Amino acid sequence: MSYVIKWKCQPEQCSASWAIAIRDARTEIEDSQEEFPSLNRAYIESIWDKCFSRAIKDAEDEMGRKSPVTSLSWAKVFEQKYTLLD
């Protein structure tokens, strides 16, 4: 989530490493879900707010400023394509 937040806040600074970090996090979650089926969407949604709060703090620390992002949708975190290529 923190890289998605940074992507939204600093589009001019987006990099391939950010896109890779987002993709790697998604893959890690998918792999964990295969190993532990209880880590399903319902569970992720139950911890969403806590994860978002932590991600905001991480992103703000990395950016050195407050984030205007107040929420993230499932689609923005898990479905939206983040790439530097058109």
Protein Blocks (a to p, Z undefined) as FASTA:
>chain_A
ZZmmmmmmmmmlgcfklmmmmmmmmmmmmmmmmmmmmlcfklmmmmmmmmmmmmmmmmmm
mnopacfbfbdcfklmmmpccdfbZZ
